[in-house]
Amino acid sequence: MTLTRLIVAWLVVAAWFMAAALGAARILQTAPPTAPALWWRAAEAFVATLLGSLWFASLGHGEWWLVFFLVGALVTLAEAPARETDRRTTLMVACANVARYVVAGAILAWRLG
């Protein structure tokens, strides 16, 4: 795994996470994320890329979707108590968070796998 491949994969996943944050704000009709929030998405993408590189370089190639589904579910469950919205919005955000990680896993499978 070369550093160039990791950086390119990270940039693509970071772009996906930022686009997902902006799209979610538009769909939920909330204020768009601030610049610091987008930087946190870039940091989150960096960690997801490191996880993907570990998975694809050493642990395996199969069942990547399950790994990223579980990580997405873990992140969603960790954030859930902080939300004070109705159940439908909470469910929509939870599904979007899990889907965001599964798509990130697909991007990493494509770039690193």
Gaussian input, Z-matrix of N, CA and C with variables (Angstrom, degrees):
# hf/3-21g

backbone

0 1
 N
 C     1     B1
 C     2     B2     1     A1
 N     3     B3     2     A2     1     D1
 C     4     B4     3     A3     2     D2
 C     5     B5     4     A4     3     D3
 N     6     B6     5     A5     4     D4
 C     7     B7     6     A6     5     D5
 C     8     B8     7     A7     6     D6
 N     9     B9     8     A8     7     D7
 C    10    B10     9     A9     8     D8
 C    11    B11    10    A10     9     D9
 N    12    B12    11    A11    10    D10
 C    13    B13    12    A12    11    D11
 C    14    B14    13    A13    12    D12
 N    15    B15    14    A14    13    D13
 C    16    B16    15    A15    14    D14
 C    17    B17    16    A16    15    D15
 N    18    B18    17    A17    16    D16
 C    19    B19    18    A18    17    D17
 C    20    B20    19    A19    18    D18
 N    21    B21    20    A20    19    D19
 C    22    B22    21    A21    20    D20
 C    23    B23    22    A22    21    D21
 N    24    B24    23    A23    22    D22
 C    25    B25    24    A24    23    D23
 C    26    B26    25    A25    24    D24
 N    27    B27    26    A26    25    D25
 C    28    B28    27    A27    26    D26
 C    29    B29    28    A28    27    D27
 N    30    B30    29    A29    28    D28
 C    31    B31    30    A30    29    D29
 C    32    B32    31    A31    30    D30
 N    33    B33    32    A32    31    D31
 C    34    B34    33    A33    32    D32
 C    35    B35    34    A34    33    D33
 N    36    B36    35    A35    34    D34
 C    37    B37    36    A36    35    D35
 C    38    B38    37    A37    36    D36
 N    39    B39    38    A38    37    D37
 C    40    B40    39    A39    38    D38
 C    41    B41    40    A40    39    D39
 N    42    B42    41    A41    40    D40
 C    43    B43    42    A42    41    D41
 C    44    B44    43    A43    42    D42
 N    45    B45    44    A44    43    D43
 C    46    B46    45    A45    44    D44
 C    47    B47    46    A46    45    D45
 N    48    B48    47    A47    46    D46
 C    49    B49    48    A48    47    D47
 C    50    B50    49    A49    48    D48
 N    51    B51    50    A50    49    D49
 C    52    B52    51    A51    50    D50
 C    53    B53    52    A52    51    D51
 N    54    B54    53    A53    52    D52
 C    55    B55    54    A54    53    D53
 C    56    B56    55    A55    54    D54
 N    57    B57    56    A56    55    D55
 C    58    B58    57    A57    56    D56
 C    59    B59    58    A58    57    D57
 N    60    B60    59    A59    58    D58
 C    61    B61    60    A60    59    D59
 C    62    B62    61    A61    60    D60
 N    63    B63    62    A62    61    D61
 C    64    B64    63    A63    62    D62
 C    65    B65    64    A64    63    D63
 N    66    B66    65    A65    64    D64
 C    67    B67    66    A66    65    D65
 C    68    B68    67    A67    66    D66
 N    69    B69    68    A68    67    D67
 C    70    B70    69    A69    68    D68
 C    71    B71    70    A70    69    D69
 N    72    B72    71    A71    70    D70
 C    73    B73    72    A72    71    D71
 C    74    B74    73    A73    72    D72
 N    75    B75    74    A74    73    D73
 C    76    B76    75    A75    74    D74
 C    77    B77    76    A76    75    D75
 N    78    B78    77    A77    76    D76
 C    79    B79    78    A78    77    D77
 C    80    B80    79    A79    78    D78
 N    81    B81    80    A80    79    D79
 C    82    B82    81    A81    80    D80
 C    83    B83    82    A82    81    D81
 N    84    B84    83    A83    82    D82
 C    85    B85    84    A84    83    D83
 C    86    B86    85    A85    84    D84
 N    87    B87    86    A86    85    D85
 C    88    B88    87    A87    86    D86
 C    89    B89    88    A88    87    D87
 N    90    B90    89    A89    88    D88
 C    91    B91    90    A90    89    D89
 C    92    B92    91    A91    90    D90
 N    93    B93    92    A92    91    D91
 C    94    B94    93    A93    92    D92
 C    95    B95    94    A94    93    D93
 N    96    B96    95    A95    94    D94
 C    97    B97    96    A96    95    D95
 C    98    B98    97    A97    96    D96
 N    99    B99    98    A98    97    D97
 C   100   B100    99    A99    98    D98
 C   101   B101   100   A100    99    D99
 N   102   B102   101   A101   100   D100
 C   103   B103   102   A102   101   D101
 C   104   B104   103   A103   102   D102
 N   105   B105   104   A104   103   D103
 C   106   B106   105   A105   104   D104
 C   107   B107   106   A106   105   D105
 N   108   B108   107   A107   106   D106
 C   109   B109   108   A108   107   D107
 C   110   B110   109   A109   108   D108
 N   111   B111   110   A110   109   D109
 C   112   B112   111   A111   110   D110
 C   113   B113   112   A112   111   D111
 N   114   B114   113   A113   112   D112
 C   115   B115   114   A114   113   D113
 C   116   B116   115   A115   114   D114
 N   117   B117   116   A116   115   D115
 C   118   B118   117   A117   116   D116
 C   119   B119   118   A118   117   D117
 N   120   B120   119   A119   118   D118
 C   121   B121   120   A120   119   D119
 C   122   B122   121   A121   120   D120
 N   123   B123   122   A122   121   D121
 C   124   B124   123   A123   122   D122
 C   125   B125   124   A124   123   D123
 N   126   B126   125   A125   124   D124
 C   127   B127   126   A126   125   D125
 C   128   B128   127   A127   126   D126
 N   129   B129   128   A128   127   D127
 C   130   B130   129   A129   128   D128
 C   131   B131   130   A130   129   D129
 N   132   B132   131   A131   130   D130
 C   133   B133   132   A132   131   D131
 C   134   B134   133   A133   132   D132
 N   135   B135   134   A134   133   D133
 C   136   B136   135   A135   134   D134
 C   137   B137   136   A136   135   D135
 N   138   B138   137   A137   136   D136
 C   139   B139   138   A138   137   D137
 C   140   B140   139   A139   138   D138
 N   141   B141   140   A140   139   D139
 C   142   B142   141   A141   140   D140
 C   143   B143   142   A142   141   D141
 N   144   B144   143   A143   142   D142
 C   145   B145   144   A144   143   D143
 C   146   B146   145   A145   144   D144
 N   147   B147   146   A146   145   D145
 C   148   B148   147   A147   146   D146
 C   149   B149   148   A148   147   D147
 N   150   B150   149   A149   148   D148
 C   151   B151   150   A150   149   D149
 C   152   B152   151   A151   150   D150
 N   153   B153   152   A152   151   D151
 C   154   B154   153   A153   152   D152
 C   155   B155   154   A154   153   D153
 N   156   B156   155   A155   154   D154
 C   157   B157   156   A156   155   D155
 C   158   B158   157   A157   156   D156
 N   159   B159   158   A158   157   D157
 C   160   B160   159   A159   158   D158
 C   161   B161   160   A160   159   D159
 N   162   B162   161   A161   160   D160
 C   163   B163   162   A162   161   D161
 C   164   B164   163   A163   162   D162
 N   165   B165   164   A164   163   D163
 C   166   B166   165   A165   164   D164
 C   167   B167   166   A166   165   D165
 N   168   B168   167   A167   166   D166
 C   169   B169   168   A168   167   D167
 C   170   B170   169   A169   168   D168
 N   171   B171   170   A170   169   D169
 C   172   B172   171   A171   170   D170
 C   173   B173   172   A172   171   D171
 N   174   B174   173   A173   172   D172
 C   175   B175   174   A174   173   D173
 C   176   B176   175   A175   174   D174
 N   177   B177   176   A176   175   D175
 C   178   B178   177   A177   176   D176
 C   179   B179   178   A178   177   D177
 N   180   B180   179   A179   178   D178
 C   181   B181   180   A180   179   D179
 C   182   B182   181   A181   180   D180
 N   183   B183   182   A182   181   D181
 C   184   B184   183   A183   182   D182
 C   185   B185   184   A184   183   D183
 N   186   B186   185   A185   184   D184
 C   187   B187   186   A186   185   D185
 C   188   B188   187   A187   186   D186
 N   189   B189   188   A188   187   D187
 C   190   B190   189   A189   188   D188
 C   191   B191   190   A190   189   D189
 N   192   B192   191   A191   190   D190
 C   193   B193   192   A192   191   D191
 C   194   B194   193   A193   192   D192
 N   195   B195   194   A194   193   D193
 C   196   B196   195   A195   194   D194
 C   197   B197   196   A196   195   D195
 N   198   B198   197   A197   196   D196
 C   199   B199   198   A198   197   D197
 C   200   B200   199   A199   198   D198
 N   201   B201   200   A200   199   D199
 C   202   B202   201   A201   200   D200
 C   203   B203   202   A202   201   D201
 N   204   B204   203   A203   202   D202
 C   205   B205   204   A204   203   D203
 C   206   B206   205   A205   204   D204
 N   207   B207   206   A206   205   D205
 C   208   B208   207   A207   206   D206
 C   209   B209   208   A208   207   D207
 N   210   B210   209   A209   208   D208
 C   211   B211   210   A210   209   D209
 C   212   B212   211   A211   210   D210
 N   213   B213   212   A212   211   D211
 C   214   B214   213   A213   212   D212
 C   215   B215   214   A214   213   D213
 N   216   B216   215   A215   214   D214
 C   217   B217   216   A216   215   D215
 C   218   B218   217   A217   216   D216
 N   219   B219   218   A218   217   D217
 C   220   B220   219   A219   218   D218
 C   221   B221   220   A220   219   D219
 N   222   B222   221   A221   220   D220
 C   223   B223   222   A222   221   D221
 C   224   B224   223   A223   222   D222
 N   225   B225   224   A224   223   D223
 C   226   B226   225   A225   224   D224
 C   227   B227   226   A226   225   D225
 N   228   B228   227   A227   226   D226
 C   229   B229   228   A228   227   D227
 C   230   B230   229   A229   228   D228
 N   231   B231   230   A230   229   D229
 C   232   B232   231   A231   230   D230
 C   233   B233   232   A232   231   D231
 N   234   B234   233   A233   232   D232
 C   235   B235   234   A234   233   D233
 C   236   B236   235   A235   234   D234
 N   237   B237   236   A236   235   D235
 C   238   B238   237   A237   236   D236
 C   239   B239   238   A238   237   D237
 N   240   B240   239   A239   238   D238
 C   241   B241   240   A240   239   D239
 C   242   B242   241   A241   240   D240
 N   243   B243   242   A242   241   D241
 C   244   B244   243   A243   242   D242
 C   245   B245   244   A244   243   D243
 N   246   B246   245   A245   244   D244
 C   247   B247   246   A246   245   D245
 C   248   B248   247   A247   246   D246
 N   249   B249   248   A248   247   D247
 C   250   B250   249   A249   248   D248
 C   251   B251   250   A250   249   D249
 N   252   B252   251   A251   250   D250
 C   253   B253   252   A252   251   D251
 C   254   B254   253   A253   252   D252
 N   255   B255   254   A254   253   D253
 C   256   B256   255   A255   254   D254
 C   257   B257   256   A256   255   D255
 N   258   B258   257   A257   256   D256
 C   259   B259   258   A258   257   D257
 C   260   B260   259   A259   258   D258
 N   261   B261   260   A260   259   D259
 C   262   B262   261   A261   260   D260
 C   263   B263   262   A262   261   D261
 N   264   B264   263   A263   262   D262
 C   265   B265   264   A264   263   D263
 C   266   B266   265   A265   264   D264
 N   267   B267   266   A266   265   D265
 C   268   B268   267   A267   266   D266
 C   269   B269   268   A268   267   D267
 N   270   B270   269   A269   268   D268
 C   271   B271   270   A270   269   D269
 C   272   B272   271   A271   270   D270
 N   273   B273   272   A272   271   D271
 C   274   B274   273   A273   272   D272
 C   275   B275   274   A274   273   D273
 N   276   B276   275   A275   274   D274
 C   277   B277   276   A276   275   D275
 C   278   B278   277   A277   276   D276
 N   279   B279   278   A278   277   D277
 C   280   B280   279   A279   278   D278
 C   281   B281   280   A280   279   D279
 N   282   B282   281   A281   280   D280
 C   283   B283   282   A282   281   D281
 C   284   B284   283   A283   282   D282
 N   285   B285   284   A284   283   D283
 C   286   B286   285   A285   284   D284
 C   287   B287   286   A286   285   D285
 N   288   B288   287   A287   286   D286
 C   289   B289   288   A288   287   D287
 C   290   B290   289   A289   288   D288
 N   291   B291   290   A290   289   D289
 C   292   B292   291   A291   290   D290
 C   293   B293   292   A292   291   D291
 N   294   B294   293   A293   292   D292
 C   295   B295   294   A294   293   D293
 C   296   B296   295   A295   294   D294
 N   297   B297   296   A296   295   D295
 C   298   B298   297   A297   296   D296
 C   299   B299   298   A298   297   D297
 N   300   B300   299   A299   298   D298
 C   301   B301   300   A300   299   D299
 C   302   B302   301   A301   300   D300
 N   303   B303   302   A302   301   D301
 C   304   B304   303   A303   302   D302
 C   305   B305   304   A304   303   D303
 N   306   B306   305   A305   304   D304
 C   307   B307   306   A306   305   D305
 C   308   B308   307   A307   306   D306
 N   309   B309   308   A308   307   D307
 C   310   B310   309   A309   308   D308
 C   311   B311   310   A310   309   D309
 N   312   B312   311   A311   310   D310
 C   313   B313   312   A312   311   D311
 C   314   B314   313   A313   312   D312
 N   315   B315   314   A314   313   D313
 C   316   B316   315   A315   314   D314
 C   317   B317   316   A316   315   D315
 N   318   B318   317   A317   316   D316
 C   319   B319   318   A318   317   D317
 C   320   B320   319   A319   318   D318
 N   321   B321   320   A320   319   D319
 C   322   B322   321   A321   320   D320
 C   323   B323   322   A322   321   D321
 N   324   B324   323   A323   322   D322
 C   325   B325   324   A324   323   D323
 C   326   B326   325   A325   324   D324
 N   327   B327   326   A326   325   D325
 C   328   B328   327   A327   326   D326
 C   329   B329   328   A328   327   D327
 N   330   B330   329   A329   328   D328
 C   331   B331   330   A330   329   D329
 C   332   B332   331   A331   330   D330
 N   333   B333   332   A332   331   D331
 C   334   B334   333   A333   332   D332
 C   335   B335   334   A334   333   D333
 N   336   B336   335   A335   334   D334
 C   337   B337   336   A336   335   D335
 C   338   B338   337   A337   336   D336

   B1=1.4454
   B2=1.5273
   B3=1.3175
   B4=1.4535
   B5=1.5284
   B6=1.3103
   B7=1.4568
   B8=1.5295
   B9=1.3091
   B10=1.4665
   B11=1.5264
   B12=1.3289
   B13=1.4723
   B14=1.5153
   B15=1.3357
   B16=1.4655
   B17=1.5218
   B18=1.3208
   B19=1.4659
   B20=1.5313
   B21=1.3304
   B22=1.4652
   B23=1.5239
   B24=1.3287
   B25=1.4622
   B26=1.5224
   B27=1.3339
   B28=1.4554
   B29=1.5287
   B30=1.3241
   B31=1.4641
   B32=1.5270
   B33=1.3255
   B34=1.4678
   B35=1.5259
   B36=1.3220
   B37=1.4648
   B38=1.5339
   B39=1.3263
   B40=1.4712
   B41=1.5244
   B42=1.3213
   B43=1.4680
   B44=1.5240
   B45=1.3336
   B46=1.4716
   B47=1.5217
   B48=1.3298
   B49=1.4637
   B50=1.5264
   B51=1.3314
   B52=1.4621
   B53=1.5253
   B54=1.3309
   B55=1.4687
   B56=1.5263
   B57=1.3275
   B58=1.4647
   B59=1.5255
   B60=1.3275
   B61=1.4705
   B62=1.5258
   B63=1.3194
   B64=1.4604
   B65=1.5312
   B66=1.3347
   B67=1.4612
   B68=1.5148
   B69=1.3306
   B70=1.4654
   B71=1.5232
   B72=1.3243
   B73=1.4645
   B74=1.5289
   B75=1.3168
   B76=1.4621
   B77=1.5264
   B78=1.3335
   B79=1.4670
   B80=1.5223
   B81=1.3283
   B82=1.4615
   B83=1.5241
   B84=1.3295
   B85=1.4536
   B86=1.5341
   B87=1.3286
   B88=1.4542
   B89=1.5257
   B90=1.3085
   B91=1.4646
   B92=1.5247
   B93=1.3298
   B94=1.4624
   B95=1.5214
   B96=1.3260
   B97=1.4646
   B98=1.5234
   B99=1.3153
   B100=1.4626
   B101=1.5221
   B102=1.3083
   B103=1.4678
   B104=1.5319
   B105=1.3489
   B106=1.4750
   B107=1.5246
   B108=1.3265
   B109=1.4701
   B110=1.5256
   B111=1.3196
   B112=1.4678
   B113=1.5249
   B114=1.3328
   B115=1.4714
   B116=1.5188
   B117=1.3440
   B118=1.4710
   B119=1.5226
   B120=1.3339
   B121=1.4751
   B122=1.5240
   B123=1.3353
   B124=1.4698
   B125=1.5324
   B126=1.3369
   B127=1.4694
   B128=1.5299
   B129=1.3211
   B130=1.4650
   B131=1.5296
   B132=1.3257
   B133=1.4626
   B134=1.5242
   B135=1.3284
   B136=1.4619
   B137=1.5309
   B138=1.3258
   B139=1.4702
   B140=1.5283
   B141=1.3288
   B142=1.4718
   B143=1.5293
   B144=1.3269
   B145=1.4678
   B146=1.5193
   B147=1.3061
   B148=1.4703
   B149=1.5224
   B150=1.3363
   B151=1.4596
   B152=1.5279
   B153=1.3290
   B154=1.4615
   B155=1.5143
   B156=1.3354
   B157=1.4647
   B158=1.5220
   B159=1.3207
   B160=1.4685
   B161=1.5211
   B162=1.3166
   B163=1.4598
   B164=1.5216
   B165=1.3295
   B166=1.4638
   B167=1.5207
   B168=1.3217
   B169=1.4606
   B170=1.5203
   B171=1.3320
   B172=1.4558
   B173=1.5244
   B174=1.3021
   B175=1.4570
   B176=1.5232
   B177=1.3137
   B178=1.4498
   B179=1.5020
   B180=1.3174
   B181=1.4535
   B182=1.5215
   B183=1.3049
   B184=1.4505
   B185=1.5087
   B186=1.2946
   B187=1.4606
   B188=1.5198
   B189=1.3420
   B190=1.4598
   B191=1.5095
   B192=1.3282
   B193=1.4619
   B194=1.5214
   B195=1.3530
   B196=1.4580
   B197=1.5290
   B198=1.3257
   B199=1.4694
   B200=1.5235
   B201=1.3267
   B202=1.4592
   B203=1.5273
   B204=1.3258
   B205=1.4640
   B206=1.5234
   B207=1.3308
   B208=1.4660
   B209=1.5229
   B210=1.3226
   B211=1.4692
   B212=1.5263
   B213=1.3259
   B214=1.4628
   B215=1.5188
   B216=1.3214
   B217=1.4652
   B218=1.5224
   B219=1.3131
   B220=1.4628
   B221=1.5273
   B222=1.3166
   B223=1.4664
   B224=1.5289
   B225=1.3155
   B226=1.4573
   B227=1.5222
   B228=1.3068
   B229=1.4644
   B230=1.5259
   B231=1.3171
   B232=1.4680
   B233=1.5262
   B234=1.3288
   B235=1.4625
   B236=1.5268
   B237=1.3133
   B238=1.4605
   B239=1.5289
   B240=1.3318
   B241=1.4660
   B242=1.5328
   B243=1.3147
   B244=1.4590
   B245=1.5282
   B246=1.3159
   B247=1.4611
   B248=1.5142
   B249=1.3063
   B250=1.4587
   B251=1.5170
   B252=1.3117
   B253=1.4575
   B254=1.5153
   B255=1.3085
   B256=1.4544
   B257=1.5332
   B258=1.2961
   B259=1.4746
   B260=1.5241
   B261=1.3186
   B262=1.4620
   B263=1.5256
   B264=1.3247
   B265=1.4634
   B266=1.5191
   B267=1.3276
   B268=1.4643
   B269=1.5197
   B270=1.3205
   B271=1.4701
   B272=1.5219
   B273=1.3296
   B274=1.4628
   B275=1.5220
   B276=1.3324
   B277=1.4654
   B278=1.5256
   B279=1.3277
   B280=1.4605
   B281=1.5264
   B282=1.3217
   B283=1.4740
   B284=1.5221
   B285=1.3233
   B286=1.4661
   B287=1.5226
   B288=1.3362
   B289=1.4653
   B290=1.5189
   B291=1.3190
   B292=1.4690
   B293=1.5240
   B294=1.3262
   B295=1.4668
   B296=1.5312
   B297=1.3280
   B298=1.4647
   B299=1.5245
   B300=1.3183
   B301=1.4592
   B302=1.5190
   B303=1.3136
   B304=1.4645
   B305=1.5353
   B306=1.3295
   B307=1.4691
   B308=1.5278
   B309=1.3336
   B310=1.4687
   B311=1.5256
   B312=1.3336
   B313=1.4622
   B314=1.5179
   B315=1.3408
   B316=1.4603
   B317=1.5273
   B318=1.3218
   B319=1.4668
   B320=1.5175
   B321=1.3192
   B322=1.4635
   B323=1.5198
   B324=1.3148
   B325=1.4743
   B326=1.5339
   B327=1.3032
   B328=1.4616
   B329=1.5216
   B330=1.3327
   B331=1.4561
   B332=1.5382
   B333=1.3343
   B334=1.4675
   B335=1.5246
   B336=1.3229
   B337=1.4676
   B338=1.4884
   A1=107.70
   A2=116.12
   A3=119.31
   A4=110.41
   A5=114.84
   A6=120.46
   A7=110.61
   A8=116.62
   A9=120.30
   A10=111.16
   A11=116.70
   A12=120.22
   A13=111.27
   A14=117.06
   A15=120.36
   A16=111.52
   A17=117.14
   A18=120.59
   A19=110.48
   A20=116.35
   A21=119.42
   A22=110.37
   A23=116.98
   A24=120.72
   A25=110.55
   A26=117.05
   A27=120.81
   A28=110.81
   A29=117.74
   A30=120.66
   A31=111.42
   A32=116.73
   A33=119.85
   A34=110.33
   A35=117.90
   A36=121.02
   A37=110.12
   A38=117.65
   A39=120.36
   A40=110.47
   A41=117.03
   A42=120.39
   A43=110.46
   A44=116.46
   A45=120.30
   A46=110.64
   A47=118.51
   A48=121.12
   A49=111.41
   A50=117.44
   A51=120.63
   A52=110.79
   A53=116.59
   A54=120.05
   A55=110.65
   A56=116.87
   A57=120.43
   A58=110.80
   A59=117.53
   A60=120.78
   A61=110.61
   A62=116.82
   A63=120.38
   A64=111.07
   A65=116.51
   A66=120.65
   A67=112.31
   A68=117.20
   A69=120.54
   A70=110.74
   A71=117.10
   A72=120.16
   A73=110.51
   A74=116.01
   A75=119.33
   A76=111.00
   A77=116.77
   A78=120.32
   A79=111.06
   A80=116.64
   A81=120.71
   A82=112.49
   A83=116.75
   A84=123.39
   A85=111.60
   A86=113.76
   A87=120.73
   A88=108.28
   A89=115.43
   A90=119.75
   A91=109.24
   A92=117.22
   A93=119.04
   A94=110.55
   A95=116.95
   A96=119.70
   A97=111.06
   A98=115.18
   A99=121.06
   A100=109.69
   A101=116.07
   A102=120.54
   A103=111.70
   A104=119.50
   A105=117.80
   A106=112.88
   A107=117.20
   A108=119.90
   A109=110.39
   A110=117.13
   A111=119.86
   A112=110.83
   A113=117.64
   A114=119.68
   A115=110.91
   A116=117.29
   A117=119.86
   A118=110.19
   A119=117.38
   A120=120.27
   A121=110.40
   A122=117.00
   A123=120.49
   A124=110.46
   A125=116.58
   A126=120.56
   A127=110.62
   A128=116.33
   A129=121.04
   A130=110.06
   A131=116.75
   A132=121.42
   A133=110.83
   A134=116.75
   A135=121.02
   A136=110.74
   A137=116.18
   A138=119.72
   A139=110.41
   A140=117.20
   A141=119.99
   A142=110.66
   A143=116.63
   A144=120.57
   A145=110.75
   A146=117.31
   A147=119.80
   A148=110.99
   A149=116.83
   A150=120.46
   A151=110.30
   A152=116.44
   A153=120.59
   A154=112.61
   A155=116.41
   A156=118.69
   A157=110.88
   A158=116.64
   A159=119.69
   A160=110.03
   A161=116.74
   A162=120.92
   A163=111.66
   A164=116.74
   A165=119.89
   A166=113.13
   A167=118.85
   A168=120.74
   A169=113.07
   A170=117.53
   A171=116.50
   A172=114.01
   A173=118.40
   A174=119.64
   A175=114.17
   A176=117.52
   A177=118.50
   A178=112.60
   A179=114.20
   A180=120.68
   A181=111.34
   A182=116.84
   A183=120.63
   A184=112.47
   A185=114.49
   A186=123.31
   A187=113.44
   A188=117.41
   A189=120.65
   A190=111.10
   A191=117.32
   A192=120.77
   A193=111.41
   A194=116.35
   A195=119.91
   A196=110.99
   A197=116.66
   A198=120.88
   A199=109.53
   A200=117.58
   A201=120.42
   A202=112.18
   A203=118.01
   A204=120.68
   A205=110.19
   A206=116.22
   A207=119.87
   A208=112.29
   A209=117.28
   A210=120.23
   A211=109.72
   A212=116.85
   A213=120.38
   A214=112.05
   A215=116.53
   A216=120.22
   A217=111.06
   A218=116.99
   A219=120.99
   A220=111.04
   A221=117.12
   A222=121.09
   A223=110.18
   A224=116.45
   A225=121.00
   A226=111.42
   A227=116.42
   A228=119.48
   A229=111.78
   A230=117.05
   A231=119.89
   A232=111.16
   A233=117.18
   A234=121.16
   A235=112.75
   A236=118.58
   A237=122.78
   A238=114.48
   A239=120.95
   A240=118.46
   A241=113.37
   A242=117.88
   A243=120.58
   A244=111.78
   A245=117.53
   A246=120.83
   A247=110.72
   A248=115.00
   A249=120.03
   A250=107.95
   A251=116.24
   A252=121.90
   A253=108.51
   A254=115.45
   A255=118.92
   A256=110.35
   A257=115.93
   A258=121.00
   A259=112.76
   A260=116.65
   A261=119.15
   A262=110.57
   A263=116.81
   A264=120.46
   A265=110.46
   A266=117.03
   A267=120.78
   A268=110.61
   A269=117.27
   A270=120.97
   A271=111.09
   A272=117.73
   A273=120.83
   A274=111.28
   A275=116.45
   A276=120.51
   A277=110.06
   A278=117.72
   A279=121.38
   A280=110.87
   A281=117.20
   A282=120.30
   A283=110.80
   A284=116.39
   A285=119.85
   A286=111.06
   A287=117.83
   A288=120.89
   A289=111.51
   A290=116.72
   A291=119.78
   A292=110.02
   A293=116.82
   A294=120.36
   A295=110.95
   A296=116.50
   A297=120.58
   A298=110.56
   A299=116.84
   A300=120.34
   A301=112.20
   A302=118.26
   A303=120.34
   A304=109.77
   A305=117.22
   A306=119.80
   A307=109.69
   A308=117.63
   A309=120.01
   A310=110.35
   A311=117.20
   A312=120.32
   A313=111.73
   A314=117.01
   A315=120.16
   A316=110.84
   A317=116.47
   A318=120.18
   A319=109.98
   A320=116.91
   A321=120.29
   A322=111.72
   A323=117.65
   A324=120.15
   A325=109.25
   A326=116.28
   A327=121.29
   A328=111.31
   A329=118.38
   A330=121.72
   A331=113.15
   A332=117.46
   A333=119.87
   A334=113.69
   A335=116.51
   A336=120.52
   A337=115.17
   D1=120.34
   D2=-178.13
   D3=-91.76
   D4=158.72
   D5=178.70
   D6=-63.26
   D7=-36.36
   D8=179.25
   D9=-62.12
   D10=-44.09
   D11=178.10
   D12=-62.14
   D13=-39.94
   D14=178.55
   D15=-64.93
   D16=-43.26
   D17=-178.50
   D18=-65.95
   D19=-43.72
   D20=178.86
   D21=-62.95
   D22=-44.01
   D23=178.76
   D24=-61.74
   D25=-42.78
   D26=179.12
   D27=-62.45
   D28=-43.70
   D29=-179.54
   D30=-63.14
   D31=-39.86
   D32=179.55
   D33=-67.79
   D34=-43.71
   D35=179.00
   D36=-67.07
   D37=-39.84
   D38=177.53
   D39=-61.66
   D40=-42.50
   D41=177.35
   D42=-61.99
   D43=-40.97
   D44=177.85
   D45=-63.22
   D46=-46.82
   D47=-179.03
   D48=-62.83
   D49=-39.43
   D50=178.70
   D51=-67.86
   D52=-42.70
   D53=177.65
   D54=-63.12
   D55=-39.45
   D56=178.65
   D57=-65.10
   D58=-39.30
   D59=178.49
   D60=-65.17
   D61=-43.26
   D62=179.22
   D63=-67.43
   D64=-40.60
   D65=178.06
   D66=-65.31
   D67=-40.63
   D68=178.77
   D69=-63.93
   D70=-40.13
   D71=178.19
   D72=-63.19
   D73=-38.59
   D74=179.29
   D75=-68.90
   D76=-44.02
   D77=-179.01
   D78=-65.90
   D79=-43.06
   D80=-178.84
   D81=-82.66
   D82=-2.10
   D83=179.10
   D84=55.22
   D85=49.46
   D86=176.36
   D87=-115.32
   D88=173.92
   D89=178.62
   D90=-65.15
   D91=142.06
   D92=178.01
   D93=-64.55
   D94=154.21
   D95=-179.69
   D96=-63.45
   D97=147.33
   D98=178.44
   D99=-77.66
   D100=168.47
   D101=178.39
   D102=-58.60
   D103=-44.18
   D104=176.95
   D105=-61.16
   D106=-35.77
   D107=178.31
   D108=-65.32
   D109=-37.46
   D110=178.14
   D111=-69.09
   D112=-34.89
   D113=174.90
   D114=-64.31
   D115=-36.17
   D116=176.10
   D117=-64.93
   D118=-36.38
   D119=175.87
   D120=-63.15
   D121=-38.34
   D122=177.61
   D123=-64.56
   D124=-40.01
   D125=176.95
   D126=-66.12
   D127=-39.67
   D128=177.16
   D129=-62.90
   D130=-40.63
   D131=177.59
   D132=-63.99
   D133=-36.39
   D134=177.78
   D135=-61.52
   D136=-46.21
   D137=179.70
   D138=-66.23
   D139=-40.69
   D140=177.52
   D141=-62.60
   D142=-37.29
   D143=178.15
   D144=-66.68
   D145=-40.90
   D146=176.52
   D147=-62.73
   D148=-41.82
   D149=176.39
   D150=-61.15
   D151=-45.12
   D152=178.78
   D153=-62.47
   D154=-41.23
   D155=179.97
   D156=-66.55
   D157=-36.76
   D158=176.02
   D159=-63.87
   D160=-44.97
   D161=-178.44
   D162=-64.50
   D163=-49.93
   D164=-173.97
   D165=-77.68
   D166=-25.87
   D167=-177.42
   D168=-88.16
   D169=-28.41
   D170=-173.70
   D171=-131.45
   D172=-39.61
   D173=-170.78
   D174=-87.55
   D175=-32.03
   D176=178.94
   D177=159.51
   D178=177.49
   D179=179.30
   D180=-120.06
   D181=-25.23
   D182=-177.16
   D183=-79.58
   D184=157.28
   D185=176.00
   D186=56.45
   D187=30.80
   D188=177.73
   D189=-60.41
   D190=-34.57
   D191=-177.65
   D192=-62.84
   D193=-35.41
   D194=179.54
   D195=-68.41
   D196=-40.24
   D197=178.25
   D198=-60.39
   D199=-48.25
   D200=-177.57
   D201=-73.91
   D202=-29.15
   D203=173.30
   D204=-63.25
   D205=-45.90
   D206=-179.23
   D207=-66.68
   D208=-39.74
   D209=176.95
   D210=-64.36
   D211=-43.23
   D212=177.47
   D213=-61.77
   D214=-41.31
   D215=177.11
   D216=-64.74
   D217=-39.85
   D218=178.24
   D219=-62.30
   D220=-45.72
   D221=178.47
   D222=-62.49
   D223=-43.14
   D224=-179.23
   D225=-63.51
   D226=-43.89
   D227=179.83
   D228=-67.41
   D229=-32.63
   D230=178.08
   D231=-68.80
   D232=-32.61
   D233=-179.89
   D234=-84.20
   D235=-24.43
   D236=-170.36
   D237=-54.64
   D238=-45.10
   D239=-178.31
   D240=-64.07
   D241=-21.96
   D242=-178.50
   D243=-76.96
   D244=-19.01
   D245=-178.15
   D246=-82.65
   D247=137.02
   D248=175.17
   D249=-124.11
   D250=70.36
   D251=179.87
   D252=-130.14
   D253=176.92
   D254=179.46
   D255=-70.79
   D256=165.04
   D257=-174.98
   D258=-62.78
   D259=-38.79
   D260=-178.26
   D261=-64.13
   D262=-45.23
   D263=178.64
   D264=-63.84
   D265=-42.01
   D266=178.26
   D267=-60.66
   D268=-42.49
   D269=179.00
   D270=-66.11
   D271=-41.71
   D272=178.33
   D273=-62.44
   D274=-44.33
   D275=179.78
   D276=-65.87
   D277=-40.54
   D278=179.33
   D279=-62.39
   D280=-46.21
   D281=178.69
   D282=-63.64
   D283=-40.12
   D284=179.22
   D285=-64.79
   D286=-39.77
   D287=178.62
   D288=-63.93
   D289=-45.39
   D290=179.29
   D291=-64.49
   D292=-43.57
   D293=179.03
   D294=-62.84
   D295=-36.44
   D296=179.07
   D297=-59.74
   D298=-41.71
   D299=179.23
   D300=-72.21
   D301=-37.44
   D302=178.96
   D303=-66.06
   D304=-40.86
   D305=176.76
   D306=-65.73
   D307=-39.47
   D308=176.30
   D309=-60.99
   D310=-39.90
   D311=176.36
   D312=-63.07
   D313=-38.30
   D314=177.14
   D315=-64.95
   D316=-41.09
   D317=177.45
   D318=-61.89
   D319=-44.39
   D320=179.94
   D321=-68.12
   D322=-35.51
   D323=176.21
   D324=-63.23
   D325=-38.26
   D326=179.05
   D327=-70.39
   D328=-43.29
   D329=-175.76
   D330=-83.77
   D331=-32.57
   D332=-173.55
   D333=-112.70
   D334=-20.57
   D335=-173.14
   D336=-78.11

